Amino acid sequence: MDRPNRAATFSIASFAAALAIASAAAAERGPNPESPGYPEFQQYCASCHGVGGAGDGPMAPVLDPKPADLRKLSTRFGNPLPRPKLVAIIDGRQQVPSHGTSEMPVWGKRLHAANRGDQAQASHVRGTILVIIEYLQSLQVDTKQTDAKQADER
């Protein structure tokens, strides 16, 4: 291998290693209060799903089934997360038994699809849901890495 190719290979490998380290560090930091959607997530979701979305909120011990670990949504739905599907789950159009009926979702009527009567209300509800989804995207973790770490902690 000649010198220019070796230097380019080293630069690419260094960049990839730095990116992997930065990604791992971001996952270790957990929830970021400065992230868009953090306040909305805390208001509407954290009581069941926990501050960091791990399904360990203060209500989790009394719920059956247990709240989902929202950090692993990308394993189920792909990455990036599918906004239309998650909007339908959050606003009550797609039933999730633990969220309650569409008439009375656990977070009240604020995010319910039926409350989109006037345009201003509809825009506000949609914006709130989208920033929650943006926050959920920021919480996604490599499930293989997370599962191995949890097994090591046991």
WOKA-V406450 format. One record per residue. SS is DSSP state (alpha for helix, beta for strand, coil for the rest). PSI is psi in whole degrees, 0 to 359 (999 if undefined). D_LAST is the distance of its C-alpha to the last C-alpha in Angstrom with 1 decimal. Layout:
BEGIN
ss=SS psi=PSI d_last=D_LAST
ss=SS psi=PSI d_last=D_LAST
END
This chain:
BEGIN
ss=coil psi=131 d_last=46.4
ss=coil psi=167 d_last=48.7
ss=alpha psi=314 d_last=47.8
ss=alpha psi=319 d_last=47.7
ss=alpha psi=321 d_last=45.3
ss=alpha psi=318 d_last=43.1
ss=alpha psi=318 d_last=43.1
ss=alpha psi=317 d_last=42.3
ss=alpha psi=316 d_last=39.4
ss=alpha psi=318 d_last=38.0
ss=alpha psi=316 d_last=38.4
ss=alpha psi=316 d_last=36.7
ss=alpha psi=320 d_last=33.8
ss=alpha psi=317 d_last=33.5
ss=alpha psi=316 d_last=33.6
ss=alpha psi=319 d_last=30.9
ss=alpha psi=317 d_last=28.6
ss=alpha psi=320 d_last=29.4
ss=alpha psi=318 d_last=28.8
ss=alpha psi=319 d_last=25.3
ss=alpha psi=316 d_last=24.4
ss=alpha psi=320 d_last=25.9
ss=alpha psi=317 d_last=24.1
ss=alpha psi=320 d_last=20.6
ss=alpha psi=320 d_last=21.7
ss=alpha psi=319 d_last=22.9
ss=alpha psi=325 d_last=19.7
ss=alpha psi=330 d_last=17.8
ss=alpha psi=328 d_last=20.6
ss=coil psi=205 d_last=19.9
ss=coil psi=142 d_last=22.8
ss=coil psi=112 d_last=26.1
ss=coil psi=344 d_last=28.6
ss=coil psi=351 d_last=31.4
ss=coil psi=142 d_last=30.6
ss=coil psi=136 d_last=33.1
ss=coil psi=347 d_last=31.8
ss=alpha psi=309 d_last=29.4
ss=alpha psi=321 d_last=31.7
ss=alpha psi=319 d_last=32.3
ss=alpha psi=316 d_last=28.7
ss=alpha psi=321 d_last=28.0
ss=alpha psi=316 d_last=31.1
ss=alpha psi=339 d_last=30.6
ss=coil psi=329 d_last=27.0
ss=alpha psi=334 d_last=24.5
ss=alpha psi=329 d_last=25.0
ss=alpha psi=313 d_last=23.2
ss=alpha psi=351 d_last=21.3
ss=coil psi=158 d_last=20.3
ss=coil psi=320 d_last=21.8
ss=coil psi=6 d_last=19.9
ss=coil psi=12 d_last=20.2
ss=coil psi=0 d_last=16.6
ss=coil psi=20 d_last=17.8
ss=coil psi=34 d_last=16.7
ss=coil psi=170 d_last=20.2
ss=coil psi=335 d_last=21.7
ss=coil psi=345 d_last=23.1
ss=alpha psi=318 d_last=20.0
ss=alpha psi=335 d_last=19.3
ss=alpha psi=1 d_last=22.8
ss=coil psi=142 d_last=23.2
ss=coil psi=111 d_last=23.2
ss=coil psi=161 d_last=22.5
ss=coil psi=150 d_last=19.7
ss=coil psi=146 d_last=20.7
ss=coil psi=151 d_last=20.1
ss=coil psi=101 d_last=18.0
ss=alpha psi=351 d_last=21.1
ss=alpha psi=347 d_last=19.6
ss=alpha psi=18 d_last=19.6
ss=alpha psi=326 d_last=23.2
ss=alpha psi=334 d_last=24.4
ss=alpha psi=321 d_last=22.6
ss=alpha psi=319 d_last=24.6
ss=alpha psi=351 d_last=27.8
ss=coil psi=169 d_last=28.1
ss=coil psi=123 d_last=28.5
ss=coil psi=159 d_last=30.5
ss=coil psi=144 d_last=29.8
ss=coil psi=104 d_last=32.8
ss=alpha psi=311 d_last=34.5
ss=alpha psi=319 d_last=36.9
ss=alpha psi=315 d_last=34.3
ss=alpha psi=325 d_last=32.1
ss=alpha psi=314 d_last=35.3
ss=alpha psi=325 d_last=36.1
ss=alpha psi=314 d_last=32.8
ss=alpha psi=319 d_last=32.9
ss=coil psi=1 d_last=36.6
ss=coil psi=357 d_last=36.4
ss=coil psi=329 d_last=38.5
ss=coil psi=118 d_last=35.6
ss=coil psi=132 d_last=34.2
ss=coil psi=110 d_last=30.6
ss=alpha psi=319 d_last=30.5
ss=alpha psi=347 d_last=28.0
ss=alpha psi=353 d_last=30.3
ss=coil psi=177 d_last=33.2
ss=coil psi=166 d_last=36.6
ss=coil psi=339 d_last=38.5
ss=coil psi=334 d_last=40.9
ss=coil psi=69 d_last=38.2
ss=coil psi=153 d_last=35.1
ss=coil psi=330 d_last=32.5
ss=coil psi=11 d_last=33.5
ss=coil psi=193 d_last=37.1
ss=coil psi=355 d_last=40.0
ss=coil psi=322 d_last=39.6
ss=coil psi=9 d_last=37.8
ss=coil psi=140 d_last=39.4
ss=alpha psi=325 d_last=41.6
ss=alpha psi=342 d_last=44.5
ss=alpha psi=25 d_last=44.8
ss=coil psi=39 d_last=46.1
ss=coil psi=300 d_last=49.7
ss=coil psi=161 d_last=51.2
ss=alpha psi=321 d_last=50.6
ss=alpha psi=315 d_last=49.3
ss=alpha psi=316 d_last=46.7
ss=alpha psi=318 d_last=45.7
ss=alpha psi=319 d_last=45.2
ss=alpha psi=314 d_last=43.2
ss=alpha psi=313 d_last=40.8
ss=alpha psi=317 d_last=40.5
ss=alpha psi=317 d_last=39.8
ss=alpha psi=314 d_last=37.1
ss=alpha psi=319 d_last=35.4
ss=alpha psi=323 d_last=35.7
ss=alpha psi=329 d_last=34.2
ss=alpha psi=317 d_last=31.2
ss=alpha psi=321 d_last=30.8
ss=alpha psi=318 d_last=31.3
ss=alpha psi=317 d_last=28.5
ss=alpha psi=320 d_last=26.2
ss=alpha psi=321 d_last=27.2
ss=alpha psi=341 d_last=26.1
ss=alpha psi=349 d_last=22.6
ss=coil psi=137 d_last=22.0
ss=coil psi=161 d_last=19.2
ss=coil psi=109 d_last=18.8
ss=alpha psi=328 d_last=16.5
ss=alpha psi=316 d_last=15.8
ss=alpha psi=317 d_last=14.7
ss=alpha psi=315 d_last=12.6
ss=alpha psi=320 d_last=10.9
ss=alpha psi=319 d_last=10.2
ss=alpha psi=318 d_last=8.9
ss=alpha psi=322 d_last=6.5
ss=alpha psi=322 d_last=5.3
ss=alpha psi=327 d_last=5.5
ss=alpha psi=341 d_last=3.8
ss=coil psi=999 d_last=0.0
END
